[in-house]
Every structure is written in C-alpha cells, then in structure tokens.
Amino acid sequence: MQVGLIIVGDEILSGKRRDSHLAKFIELLSERGMQLAWAQYLGDDRELLTARLRQAFESGQLVVSCGGIGATPDDHTRQAAAAALDRPLALHPEARELIWQRIQQMAAEQGKTVTADEPDSVRRFEMGVFPEGAGIIPNPYNKIPGFFVGHVHFVPGFPVMAHPMMAWVLDRYPQLHRAVGLTERSLIVQGAMEASLTPLMEAVESGFPGIKVFSLPSVDHPQWGRCIELGVKGDAEKMQAAYDALKQGVIQFGATISTEMVR
C-alpha cells in the first residue's frame, strides 16, 4: 500500500505560512520503517479538492489530508470529501460529544455557562459534520476530531494538532510497519557525466529488484564543486550488494569517488 499526503490551504500556496507537514510526515513514516510515495499541495478550491479526493478514495492507498476541515467559509475539505464519496454530510454523534466537552471546558475556564443550542455552540458543532459513515481521528490537543473514510484520513492544518493525529493514523496500519527500515548509501562521483553513468544505474536497478538508484548532479557543490551524488536506496538487508555493484561500476568507468555516505 502506497502512502500519500495532501496539504490543503491557500495560505501555503501564497507563502503566508510555511508548510511543516511534509517534513514531519516523512519523519513519522521513517520511525515506522515506511516511506512516502507522493505529496500534493492544493488550494482552497472545492471542485479541485473534490476531484483529487475522489482519486484518493478510489486508489486504495493510505492518504492523509491536512487542512480545510474547519467550519469557516474558506474551509472546503469536509464538503469536498462528501461530494467525492457521493454521501451526505451528517453530525457525527461522537464528534458532537467531544466538541461539546471542549465547549464546556472553555466556558468553565472563562467562568461562564453555556448551552448546546446557543449560536456559538451550534457553529462549533459544524466541525463535527463529516461524510456519513466516517470514523473519527482523536485530537489530543483540544478534542476537536478529524475523520476518515476507508484509507483516506483528514486532520486539521494546525501542526500542533495535525502531527500527533498523523501518528495515530499510521499506527492504524501496524501491518505496514517494518522492523528493517529503508536506508540509502551513496557516492560523491567526480569526472563523469550523468548520461554516461545511466547504463550502470539501469543495470543495478535491473539486477537488484526492490532497490532504487538515484542521481543528484551538482555544478557548484560547496565542498565538491561539479559532482554527482550517485546512490542506491531500499531495504537495508539488500543494500550492500547493490551498493557494491554500483561502486565497482563507477571504478571500472574510471571516475573519481570523493567520499561515501550512509543515511
């Protein structure tokens, strides 16, 4: 099962806010021996969100979507998810109870009393309106939950809430956790063009299924100048043989290996 990440918000695309979800999600995946297959940034456009979420639901992939699940006019993710599923929106009873607990807690902190039918309470309950049949994702920060349908999960845009909720989502899939994580080894190669090394890269990938070869050329590396970081990544237990083959190929080609790296 591939893992994907969708990050929603005009404020990310405009540069008003800097995204921290991608790096954190990669970190959470790595802790579980998992890897991100793709990520996508989307604006607050309901039609665009609906189309992209429909693809996510149909894919069968594990997808996490961050942002846009609030109840203000610029939040469209809950509505887009319902449209993508062709399901009505409904107030989730457990979500309502969690939101009501939060409303009462906030009122008590301010020394006020509150009722469930007053306008502010009713508006806050909107945050628990999810596509019919959704499950909820607990929010340890303020109890306002996210939700999921199938393998597609929705969390808020606030990192302090979203990141522990992402971890909860990944822990729903212990069968995807790996005791032996993914790793990579690489060489800094000088004196060769990337195109000239392509046949070697293809041969290593062909000879070691499950291993990916990567090439990162640089024309002005601060330490090595013009060079290529050439490496392999994949299962740690398969890594050594593939790396040895790559290194030997570079030596036979006649290029210079300036250093070796392990990540």
Residue pairs with C-beta under 8 A, 6 or more apart in sequence:
1 60
1 61
1 62
1 151
1 173
1 176
2 37
2 38
2 59
2 61
2 62
3 29
3 34
3 35
3 36
3 37
3 61
3 62
3 63
3 64
3 176
4 36
4 37
4 38
4 39
4 40
4 56
4 59
4 61
4 62
4 63
4 64
5 21
5 22
5 25
5 36
5 38
5 39
5 40
5 63
5 64
5 65
5 66
6 39
6 40
6 42
6 52
6 53
6 56
6 63
6 64
6 65
6 66
7 19
7 21
7 22
7 39
7 40
7 41
7 42
7 65
7 66
7 67
8 41
8 42
8 43
8 44
8 49
8 65
8 66
8 67
8 68
8 77
8 157
9 17
9 43
9 44
9 67
9 68
9 157
10 43
10 44
10 74
11 17
12 18
12 19
12 41
12 67
13 41
13 43
19 41
20 159
21 66
21 159
21 162
21 163
21 166
22 39
24 159
24 163
24 166
25 36
25 39
25 64
25 166
26 36
28 163
28 166
28 167
28 170
29 35
29 36
29 170
30 181
30 182
32 170
32 171
32 176
32 177
32 178
33 177
33 178
33 179
33 180
33 181
33 182
34 170
34 176
34 177
34 178
35 182
37 61
40 52
42 48
42 49
42 52
44 68
44 74
44 75
44 76
45 76
46 76
46 79
46 80
46 83
49 68
49 76
49 77
49 80
49 81
49 84
50 80
50 83
50 84
51 84
53 65
53 77
53 80
53 81
53 84
53 152
54 84
54 85
56 63
56 65
56 84
56 152
57 84
57 85
57 149
57 150
57 152
60 151
61 151
62 151
62 153
62 169
62 173
62 176
63 151
63 152
63 153
64 153
64 154
64 155
64 166
64 169
65 77
65 152
65 153
65 154
65 155
66 155
66 156
66 157
66 162
66 166
67 77
67 156
67 157
68 74
68 75
68 76
68 77
68 78
68 80
68 157
69 75
69 77
69 78
69 127
69 146
69 147
69 154
69 155
69 156
69 157
70 127
70 156
71 123
71 124
71 126
71 127
71 129
77 154
78 89
78 129
78 130
78 131
78 147
78 154
79 89
81 130
81 131
81 149
81 152
81 154
82 88
82 89
82 130
82 131
82 132
85 131
85 149
87 131
87 132
87 133
88 131
88 132
89 129
89 130
89 131
89 132
90 129
90 130
90 131
90 132
91 125
91 128
91 129
92 128
92 129
92 130
92 134
92 136
92 145
92 147
94 136
94 145
95 127
95 128
95 130
95 136
95 145
95 147
96 125
96 128
98 128
98 136
98 139
98 143
98 144
98 145
99 124
99 125
99 127
99 128
99 143
99 144
100 116
100 121
100 125
101 143
102 124
102 142
102 143
102 144
103 114
103 116
103 120
103 121
103 124
104 114
105 143
107 113
107 114
114 120
114 121
115 121
116 122
116 125
127 144
128 144
128 145
130 136
130 147
131 147
131 149
133 149
134 147
134 148
134 149
135 147
135 148
135 149
136 145
136 146
136 147
136 148
137 145
137 146
137 147
137 148
137 153
137 154
137 155
137 165
137 168
137 169
138 145
138 165
138 168
139 145
139 146
139 156
139 161
139 164
139 165
140 164
140 165
141 158
141 160
141 161
141 164
142 161
144 156
144 161
146 153
146 154
146 155
146 156
146 165
147 153
147 154
148 154
148 169
153 169
155 161
155 162
155 165
155 166
155 169
156 162
156 165
170 176
170 177
180 235
180 236
180 237
181 236
182 233
182 234
182 235
182 236
183 233
183 234
183 236
183 239
183 262
183 263
184 214
184 231
184 232
184 233
184 234
184 239
184 262
184 263
185 231
185 232
185 233
185 239
185 243
185 260
185 261
185 262
185 263
186 214
186 229
186 230
186 231
186 232
186 260
186 261
186 263
187 229
187 230
187 231
187 246
187 247
187 250
187 257
187 259
187 260
187 261
188 224
188 227
188 228
188 229
188 257
188 258
188 259
188 260
188 261
189 197
189 227
189 228
189 229
189 230
189 250
189 255
189 256
189 257
189 258
190 224
190 225
190 226
190 227
190 228
190 255
190 256
190 258
191 254
191 255
191 256
192 228
192 250
192 253
192 254
192 255
194 215
194 217
194 228
196 253
197 215
197 228
197 230
197 249
197 250
197 253
197 255
200 246
200 249
200 250
200 253
201 213
201 215
201 230
201 246
202 213
203 245
203 249
204 211
204 213
204 232
204 242
204 245
204 246
204 249
205 211
205 212
205 213
207 242
207 245
208 232
208 234
208 238
208 241
208 242
208 245
210 234
210 235
210 238
211 232
211 233
211 234
211 235
211 238
211 239
211 242
212 232
212 233
212 234
213 230
213 231
213 232
213 242
213 246
214 229
214 230
214 231
214 232
214 233
215 228
215 229
215 230
216 228
216 229
216 230
217 227
217 228
217 229
218 224
218 226
218 227
218 228
218 229
219 226
220 226
221 227
224 258
224 259
227 258
229 261
230 246
230 250
231 243
231 246
231 261
232 239
232 242
232 243
232 246
233 239
234 242
247 257
247 260
250 257
251 257
